[in-house]
Amino acid sequence: GKQYVAARSLMIAVTLLASSCLSSALVPTSPCRACPYRTPANSIVANSRSKNRGVSSLRMAVEGDFDPDAINRSVEEAKAGSLKARFRALYKFTRPHTIRGTILASIAGTTRALIDTPGAIATADWGTMLPRAVVGMIALLLGNAFIVGINQIYDEGIDKMNKPFLPVASGEMSKRFAWGTVLGAGIIGPIIVKHFFPILLFKLYMFGWFLGAIYSVPPFRTKRNALAAGLTIATVRGFLLNFGVYYAVRDAIGATFSWSPKVSFIARFMTIFATVIAVTKDLPDIEGDKAYNIDTFATKLGVAKIAKGASA
């Protein structure tokens, strides 16, 4: 009926928005080392717009624009004890574009699960489901913060070359505070999932937690191998996130999980999409990766070949 049509329309809109959002993450935002004060074309446009609108360059730096003056001011404010500067650094630390991707994937998975369950929208106990959905989203965002945070701690030297706008690399956030944030997210997230969700979801969550940790932490540091790094990101971002959300919603509304062509398509599509992101995210990071012996497809095959292959 009308509810099904509305839900299906929402699903299509969210999928298109997610694709657009995630695709924008493929645009390099790291500075060119040969010209360290140059920003990418999209950042130049954004800078011109921000000046017209009076938007602070500090605010733009949160999203990854490289502005040395803005970063220096932010570092000074953070060291002076400014709460605003510290919250800004914390927000940058969580990598906002990954937060948006997690939220959009969760909305898409939830909508798909509701569409696949006739009558679920009308009969669901929303008083119970909505708080559970909020708790689940918090757990996902904590898992996200743990993975991207521990990466910044162990990649501090590389990020000083490739992404100097990140808070640990720039000095906006101390190592002590960064570790506190990572440990807090890494402990609270699993506790939430263990308490509120089925054991299968807890195991999947911890599997993603483990893969995210060994991606950055020595002696494993799977990011040093191009194939292992790609498989890690594709598994966590592509399969585990989307399957986990779909399974959680089906469980919450009392429906048994079953594979369907639509669910299989979503899982395959997002896994492939995440694989492309895993390969192309390293395109602007060649200099730092080479300096620290990080083996990526970009360092092995060259930027031009990877860019052409990913856009084919």
N, C-alpha and C positions, 0 to 999 in steps of 0.2 A: 504494500500500500504506500501511502504518502511517506510514512516513516522510513520505509526501505529506500525509496527514491532519494529522500533527503540525506540519509546516511551514505548512500552510494555516491551522491554528488559531493559530499564532504570528503569522502575517501579519495576521489579523483583530485579534488582541489588540494588536499594535503600532500598527496603524492607528487603533484606538479610543483608545489611549493618546496617540498623537501628536495626534489631533484635540482631546482633552481638554487636553493640555499647551499646544498652540498657541492654543486658545480662551482659556485663562487669561491669555495675553499681551495679550488685548484689554481686560482690566480695567485702567482707569487707575491708575497708581501715582504719578503726579506730584502734588505738593501744590497746593492751591488758593491762589492768590496773595492772595485777599481774606482768607484765614485760614491763613497760612503754617505754622502748627503743627498743622494738622488733617490726618489721614490718611484714606484711603478706608475704607469700611465693612469691606472684607475685611482691611485692615491693622489696624483696631481689634480685630477678632476675633483676628487673629494676635498682636497685642500682649498681649491678655488671656491667651491660651494660653501665650505665651512667659514671662509673669511667673509663671504657675502652674508652669511646668516649669523656671524658672530659666535660660531661654535669654537670652544677652546681646543687648541691643538693637543692638550693633555687628554681630552676626551677621545680624540681621534687615535691617539697612541694606544688606547685600550684595545682597539680593534686591529692593531698590528702595523700602523703607519710609523715609519722611522723618522722621528723628529728629535735630533740630539738635544735641542734646547728644551723641549717639552719633557724629555726623559730626565735631564739633569735637574729641572725644577721639581719633578715628581720625586726623585731620589732625595733631594734636599728636604722636601716637605715630610717625606716618610721618616727620615732620620731625626727631624725636629719633633716627631711625635704626632703629626697630623693624622687623625682618625680617618679623614676623607681620603688621604693619600694611601693609607694602609688598606682600606677597603677597595680602593681602585686597584692596588697591586694584587690583592686577593682575587678580584674579579679577573684580572689579566692572567693570573696564575691558573685559573680553571679553563683557560682557552675558550672564550665565548662562542666561537664557531662550532666547537664540538658540543657545547651545551645545546645550541639550536638544533643540531643534527639529532641529538638524543631525544629531545622533546618532540620533534616532528616525526621521528620514527615511532615513538611511543603512541602518538596520536593516530598515526596511520595503522599501526598494529591493532590498537583498540577498536578503531572503526571497522576494520576488516573482520575482527572477531564478532562484533555485534551484528554485522551484516550477515555473517554465516550462521547466526543462531536466530531462527525465526521467533519473533515475539519477545526477544531479549530486551529490546529498548522499552517496550511497554510494561513488561513484568519484572524488570530488574529492581532490586532493593537499592535505590540510589543513595539512600541514607547510609548504607554500609559500604557500597561500592566506591563512592567518591572519596571518602577518607582513605580507603585502601589504595585507591589509585594515586592519591597524593603521596602516601607513604612509599609506594612503589617507585614513583618518580624521584623522590628524595634519595632512595637507595641507588637508583641508576646514576643520578648526578654525583653522588658521593663516590661511586665506583669510577665514574669518569674523572673526577678530581684526583682520585688516587693515582690513576694511570698516567694522566698528563702531568701531574705534579711530580711524581717520582722520576719521570723522564727529564723534567727540567733540572732537577737536582743533580742527576748523573751526567747531564749534557751541558752543564754550565759553561765549560770551555768551548764546546762546539757552538753553543748559542751566542757566545760573545762575538763569534765571527758571522754566524748565519742569521741569528734573530736577536740582536742586541736590545730590542724593545721588551723582551720578556723580563719579568720582575727579578728573578734570581740572577740572571746574567747582567742586568743593568744595575743591580744593587738596591732596587726599590724594596725587595723583600730579603730578609736575612735567611741564612741557611737554617738557623734554629727555628724560625717561624715557619719556614717551608716544610721542614721535617714534622713539626707539630701538626700542620694542616694535613699532610699526607698520612701520617699515622692515625689521626682522628678519623679521616675519611675511610681509611683502610680497615678500621676496626668497627666503626658504627654502621657502615653499609652492610657488611655481612650479618651483624646482629639483627638489623631490621629484617633482612630477607629470611633469616633463620626463624624469626619469631612470627612473621605474618604470612609467609608463603610456603607452598609445598616443598618437600625435601628435594625434589628434582630441580626446582628453580634455584634452590640454595646451592646445589652441586654445580649447576650451570654458571651461576654467579661467581662461585669460587674458582671455577675453571677459567672464566674470563679474567678474574682478579689475578690468577697465577700467570696467565699468558701476558697480561699487561705488565706485571712486575718483571718477569724474566726478559721482556723486551728491552728493558733499560738497565737492570741490575747485573753487575758482574758476579760470578764469572760467566754467566749464561749470555746476557746481553745479545739477544737474538737479532737486534737491529743491525748488528755488524754483518749479517748475512742477508743479502738481498731477497733470496727466496723465503727464508724463515721469517723475515720482517713482513713481507707481503702476505704470507699465510696467516700470521698472527693478526694483522689488522683486518684482513678479510673475514677471519673467523669471529673475532670479537665484534667488530662494527657491522659486519654483514649478516652472519648467521645467528650468533648468540643473542644479540640485542633484539632482532625482529622475531625470532622464534620464541624467545623468552617472554616478550610482551604479549604475543598472541596466546601462548599457553596460559599465562597468568590470568588474562581476561576470561578465557573459556572456563578456567577453574573457578573464578569468582562468580560467574553466573550459573554454575552448576552443570555446565555442558562438558561432555567427554571430548578429549582432543582426538582429532583424526586428520590425517594428511588429505589435502584436496588439491586439485590442479592449481587453484588460485593461491593457496598457501605455499605450495611448492614454487610457483612462479615468483612470488614475493621474496622467498628465501634465496632463490637462485639469482634473481635480478640484483638484490642488495648485496649479495656476496661478490658478484662480478663488479658492481659499481664500487664497492669498498676496495676491491683489488686494484681498480684503476686509480683510485685516490691514493692507495698505498704506494703505487709506482710513481705517480706524478708529483706527490707532495715533496719529493726530494730534488726536484728540478732546480730550485733556486739555492740549494744548499751544498752544491758541489765542492766549493772551496773548503768549507769547514769539515765536510765528510772526508775529503781526501787527506786533510791535515791530521785527522784523528783515526785514519784507517777504517772508516765506515764504508763497507762495500754495498753500494746501491746500484740499481740498474742504470741510473743516470751517470754515475761515475764510471761504470763499465762500458756502456754503449754510447754515451753522449746525450746531451740535452735534446738535440735536434731529432734524433731517432726516436727517443722516448715520447717526445711531444707529438710527433707525427703518428706514431703507433697508437697513442692514447686517444687522439682525435679522429682516428680513422673510422 
